[in-house]
Amino acid sequence: MADEAIGKDRGVELEAKRRADGSWHPCQVSLRPGGLSVKLEGEDSEDIILDVDNALTCLRVRSVPLYQDDCCYIEEGTEVLAAREQNSDRLFFDAVVQKVELIPRMFLERYLSLGSIVCVWVLPFESSYK
């Protein structure tokens, strides 16, 4: 089992918090001697998580990111995973919906957004790894 990805055979996808900036990324987790090996999607290196506390704060079942079209269904105060542009990269961070502004439908084409969502980022962005 040392090289098999945990949860993969059951259709469970995981995500991990990146050490450098606290953003969430799809990952593969494998059991290794001494801990869990975490490899973020699109990165060559892997991290080893040595204890349960770090695993619980840095790993979770993969979240569905917030989309602008979700403004019709989302409520203020909801915790979400939201995209943030950073150095020409799109990264995903935890956030809380602060305000939802709906735009009347009669002014919009069928495939345009129906509103906007204002989020408050869950701070700090510091790493949860120890």
BAFI-3210 file (N, C-alpha, C; in Angstrom, 3 decimals, decimal comma, padded with zeros to 6 digits):
// residues 130
n [1|2|3|4|5|6|7|8|9|10|11|12|13|14|15|16|17|18|19|20|21|22|23|24|25|26|27|28|29|30|31|32|33|34|35|36|37|38|39|40|41|42|43|44|45|46|47|48|49|50|51|52|53|54|55|56|57|58|59|60|61|62|63|64|65|66|67|68|69|70|71|72|73|74|75|76|77|78|79|80|81|82|83|84|85|86|87|88|89|90|91|92|93|94|95|96|97|98|99|100|101|102|103|104|105|106|107|108|109|110|111|112|113|114|115|116|117|118|119|120|121|122|123|124|125|126|127|128|129|130]
n.u [000,820|002,160|002,731|000,296|-002,292|-004,159|-007,604|-008,163|-009,078|-011,677|-012,943|-012,631|-011,546|-008,827|-007,620|-004,897|-003,382|-001,146|002,145|003,604|001,805|-000,724|-002,791|-005,280|-004,961|-005,564|-004,560|-002,438|-002,299|-000,214|000,651|003,541|006,590|006,823|005,060|002,605|002,720|002,433|001,513|001,181|-001,016|000,436|002,951|006,363|007,741|007,245|005,588|006,034|003,816|003,875|002,347|-000,909|-002,333|-001,325|-002,136|-004,915|-005,339|-004,245|-005,134|-008,014|-011,266|-011,828|-012,872|-015,623|-015,116|-016,173|-018,325|-019,113|-021,722|-023,015|-024,239|-026,991|-027,735|-026,184|-025,591|-025,148|-022,419|-021,720|-019,220|-016,705|-014,772|-012,740|-011,559|-008,546|-006,716|-003,261|-000,140|-000,368|-001,370|-004,071|-005,296|-006,718|-008,486|-009,710|-012,716|-015,228|-018,535|-019,459|-021,248|-023,934|-024,816|-027,473|-028,399|-031,008|-032,683|-033,865|-032,246|-030,161|-028,335|-028,905|-026,673|-025,056|-023,622|-025,512|-025,127|-022,999|-020,470|-019,248|-016,452|-014,889|-011,644|-010,377|-008,214|-005,115|-002,976|-000,942|000,969|-000,414|001,089|003,462]
n.v [-001,203|001,136|002,781|003,392|005,677|007,229|006,759|006,962|004,664|004,585|006,718|009,119|012,380|014,351|017,423|019,623|021,987|024,356|024,891|027,308|029,486|028,992|028,297|026,130|022,941|020,308|016,986|014,070|011,537|009,401|006,538|006,400|005,131|006,441|008,567|010,531|010,940|013,757|014,941|017,671|018,537|019,042|019,700|018,775|018,032|016,516|016,588|015,487|014,533|014,330|013,991|013,532|015,916|017,842|016,599|016,783|019,555|020,294|018,708|017,720|016,596|017,146|020,395|022,166|024,797|028,233|029,818|032,602|032,503|031,260|033,084|033,253|031,272|031,230|032,171|034,943|034,828|032,211|029,708|029,360|028,141|030,115|031,699|033,516|035,941|035,944|037,072|036,498|033,950|031,727|031,119|029,161|029,907|029,712|031,374|033,704|034,450|037,729|039,518|039,456|040,452|040,809|041,041|042,342|040,015|040,650|042,388|041,002|038,788|035,344|033,709|035,213|036,412|036,544|038,223|039,428|038,398|039,188|038,511|037,744|037,116|034,274|034,752|034,236|033,966|032,362|029,360|026,230|024,125|022,634]
n.w [000,000|000,158|-002,076|-003,218|-003,927|-001,399|-000,937|-003,649|-005,018|-004,170|-005,235|-003,913|-003,754|-002,750|-001,242|-000,565|001,641|000,498|001,613|001,178|000,653|001,657|-000,032|-001,527|-003,116|-005,499|-004,668|-004,243|-001,891|-000,126|001,831|003,697|005,162|008,338|007,932|006,046|002,558|000,591|-002,477|-004,445|-007,115|-010,247|-009,284|-008,716|-006,380|-003,115|000,069|003,447|005,870|009,271|011,612|013,155|013,775|011,933|009,569|009,797|009,628|007,203|005,137|003,282|002,104|-001,302|-002,198|-003,729|-005,870|-005,539|-007,820|-009,951|-010,898|-008,836|-007,248|-007,072|-005,357|-003,071|000,341|002,579|004,851|004,396|004,285|001,870|-000,963|-002,727|-005,740|-006,250|-007,841|-008,181|-008,740|-011,539|-011,371|-010,680|-007,655|-004,983|-002,082|001,315|002,181|003,356|002,558|002,283|001,167|-001,155|-004,323|-006,350|-009,787|-011,699|-013,789|-016,280|-017,710|-018,659|-020,825|-021,660|-020,896|-019,258|-016,161|-013,127|-011,032|-008,352|-006,028|-002,893|-001,025|002,111|002,890|004,558|007,015|008,788|005,826|006,401|006,685|007,710|008,336|010,545]
ca.u [000,000|003,020|002,735|-001,053|-002,905|-005,229|-008,920|-008,312|-009,884|-013,067|-013,455|-012,487|-010,466|-008,360|-006,859|-003,968|-003,007|000,263|002,915|004,105|000,833|-001,995|-003,820|-005,681|-004,676|-005,801|-003,330|-002,435|-001,730|000,210|001,218|004,986|007,143|007,038|004,055|001,856|003,352|001,442|002,019|000,211|-001,183|001,262|004,255|007,222|008,151|006,180|005,808|005,685|003,105|004,323|001,433|-002,340|-002,778|-001,009|-002,987|-006,278|-005,415|-003,694|-005,770|-009,474|-011,937|-011,766|-013,984|-016,096|-014,869|-017,277|-018,398|-019,912|-023,122|-023,577|-024,816|-028,437|-027,965|-025,297|-026,071|-024,121|-021,904|-021,342|-017,797|-016,532|-013,436|-012,846|-010,345|-007,902|-005,604|-002,053|001,031|-000,868|-001,872|-005,370|-005,165|-007,969|-008,354|-010,947|-013,293|-016,594|-019,331|-019,852|-022,374|-024,349|-025,550|-028,152|-028,734|-032,268|-032,473|-034,375|-031,216|-029,036|-028,454|-029,111|-025,473|-024,264|-023,749|-026,698|-024,791|-021,619|-020,308|-018,141|-015,959|-013,843|-010,698|-010,078|-006,813|-004,007|-002,602|000,220|000,843|-000,866|002,101|004,377]
ca.v [000,000|002,300|003,676|003,640|006,915|006,998|007,201|006,977|003,527|004,795|007,922|010,273|013,279|015,157|018,628|019,966|023,390|024,540|025,545|028,641|030,582|028,598|028,013|024,720|022,318|018,865|016,280|012,632|011,219|008,005|006,147|006,142|004,901|007,683|009,605|010,586|011,686|014,603|015,506|018,581|018,426|019,959|019,945|017,604|017,635|016,095|016,852|014,405|014,963|013,388|013,743|013,619|017,314|018,462|015,991|017,305|020,966|020,533|017,819|017,594|016,158|018,254|021,348|022,710|026,235|029,164|030,440|033,815|032,139|030,760|034,194|033,031|030,223|031,367|033,079|035,663|034,066|030,861|029,473|028,901|028,107|031,132|031,971|034,817|036,135|036,292|036,930|035,888|032,607|031,662|030,264|028,999|030,106|029,729|032,705|033,771|035,376|038,900|040,193|038,959|041,483|040,253|041,971|041,897|039,147|041,166|043,155|040,129|037,702|034,062|033,093|036,146|036,295|037,156|039,024|039,358|037,902|039,820|037,575|038,120|036,010|033,741|035,065|034,623|033,035|031,603|027,913|025,462|023,099|022,962]
ca.w [000,000|000,315|-003,224|-003,706|-003,450|-000,435|-001,363|-005,111|-005,452|-003,742|-005,878|-003,028|-004,149|-001,630|-001,527|000,504|001,753|000,149|002,687|000,837|000,669|002,259|-001,042|-001,601|-004,403|-005,572|-004,314|-004,016|-000,580|-000,017|003,113|003,649|006,503|009,081|007,719|004,795|001,477|-000,077|-003,726|-005,031|-008,558|-011,028|-008,657|-008,714|-005,033|-002,214|001,489|004,351|007,071|010,279|012,721|012,895|013,820|010,641|008,549|009,944|009,234|005,868|004,163|003,373|000,888|-002,257|-002,176|-005,000|-005,827|-005,733|-009,142|-009,925|-011,118|-007,583|-006,486|-006,904|-004,370|-001,917|001,381|003,332|005,978|003,981|004,046|000,493|-001,550|-003,771|-006,516|-006,071|-008,775|-007,451|-009,617|-012,776|-011,091|-010,010|-006,490|-004,255|-000,645|002,081|002,321|003,864|001,751|003,058|000,546|-002,463|-005,049|-007,513|-010,856|-012,295|-014,948|-017,556|-018,406|-018,973|-021,790|-020,997|-020,345|-018,456|-014,721|-012,546|-009,869|-007,899|-004,666|-002,184|-000,014|003,053|002,915|005,871|007,266|007,920|004,772|006,833|006,565|008,877|008,623|011,648]
c.u [000,857|002,978|001,346|-001,603|-004,084|-006,534|-009,183|-009,228|-011,354|-013,663|-013,380|-011,307|-010,126|-007,707|-006,018|-003,664|-001,511|000,967|003,216|003,069|-000,529|-003,107|-004,064|-005,495|-005,064|-004,489|-003,544|-001,729|-001,427|000,800|002,681|005,461|007,388|006,007|003,295|002,620|002,255|002,089|000,920|000,175|-000,322|002,607|005,046|007,568|006,949|006,583|005,435|005,008|003,355|003,308|-000,017|-002,826|-002,508|-001,886|-004,393|-006,401|-004,989|-004,285|-007,277|-010,006|-012,026|-013,045|-014,383|-015,883|-016,151|-017,199|-019,330|-021,401|-023,798|-024,289|-026,319|-028,729|-027,209|-025,865|-024,897|-023,720|-021,473|-019,829|-017,643|-015,050|-013,497|-011,499|-009,849|-006,733|-004,392|-000,853|000,698|-001,278|-003,249|-005,234|-006,487|-007,724|-009,722|-011,404|-014,693|-017,335|-019,819|-021,132|-022,653|-025,185|-026,145|-028,495|-030,037|-032,028|-032,879|-033,338|-030,081|-029,360|-028,526|-027,854|-024,594|-024,524|-024,993|-026,388|-023,321|-021,596|-019,085|-017,736|-014,955|-012,929|-010,459|-008,581|-006,375|-003,738|-001,409|-000,059|000,342|000,126|002,987|005,737]
c.v [001,259|003,260|003,974|004,927|006,580|007,571|007,116|005,854|003,662|006,064|009,164|011,104|014,158|016,432|018,939|021,451|023,512|025,340|027,009|029,747|030,229|028,336|026,502|024,184|020,844|018,136|014,777|012,396|009,734|007,764|005,789|005,796|006,258|008,766|009,452|011,420|012,446|015,220|016,359|018,421|019,472|020,292|018,649|017,109|017,194|016,419|015,612|015,022|013,895|013,096|014,025|015,068|018,030|017,894|016,575|018,765|021,209|019,642|017,832|017,024|017,365|019,080|021,748|024,218|027,037|029,756|031,638|033,510|031,594|031,843|034,028|032,078|030,424|032,371|033,758|034,826|032,654|030,776|028,832|028,769|029,026|031,364|033,375|034,890|036,624|036,024|036,151|034,419|032,720|030,631|030,227|029,041|029,992|031,172|032,574|034,806|036,513|039,521|039,567|040,043|040,872|041,356|041,473|041,151|039,783|041,954|042,277|039,134|036,386|033,531|034,046|035,916|037,023|037,983|038,935|038,945|038,591|038,881|038,247|036,911|035,580|033,910|034,391|033,558|032,183|030,107|027,285|024,356|023,566|022,404]
c.w [000,000|-000,861|-003,779|-003,110|-002,546|-000,982|-002,850|-005,600|-005,073|-004,339|-005,010|-003,510|-002,956|-002,139|-000,309|000,461|001,479|001,238|002,397|001,018|001,255|001,267|-001,091|-003,014|-004,379|-005,303|-004,307|-002,693|-000,540|001,362|002,913|005,056|007,185|008,828|006,419|003,786|000,740|-001,306|-004,344|-006,536|-009,257|-010,419|-008,596|-007,318|-004,211|-000,788|002,281|005,570|008,126|011,373|012,338|012,871|012,501|009,535|008,600|009,512|007,795|004,779|004,371|002,066|-000,020|-002,256|-003,585|-004,939|-006,071|-007,132|-009,065|-010,115|-009,861|-006,781|-006,260|-005,747|-003,058|-000,925|002,058|004,544|005,638|003,779|002,678|000,164|-002,758|-004,450|-006,230|-007,036|-007,991|-008,352|-010,884|-012,610|-010,458|-008,895|-005,738|-002,757|000,023|002,245|002,915|003,030|002,647|002,503|-000,816|-003,112|-006,306|-008,504|-011,485|-013,613|-016,272|-018,344|-018,925|-020,075|-021,010|-020,295|-019,540|-016,976|-014,225|-011,311|-009,534|-006,434|-004,069|-001,055|000,910|003,152|004,341|006,074|008,550|006,863|005,186|006,820|007,864|009,220|009,767|011,362]
res [m|a|d|e|a|i|g|k|d|r|g|v|e|l|e|a|k|r|r|a|d|g|s|w|h|p|c|q|v|s|l|r|p|g|g|l|s|v|k|l|e|g|e|d|s|e|d|i|i|l|d|v|d|n|a|l|t|c|l|r|v|r|s|v|p|l|y|q|d|d|c|c|y|i|e|e|g|t|e|v|l|a|a|r|e|q|n|s|d|r|l|f|f|d|a|v|v|q|k|v|e|l|i|p|r|m|f|l|e|r|y|l|s|l|g|s|i|v|c|v|w|v|l|p|f|e|s|s|y|k]
***
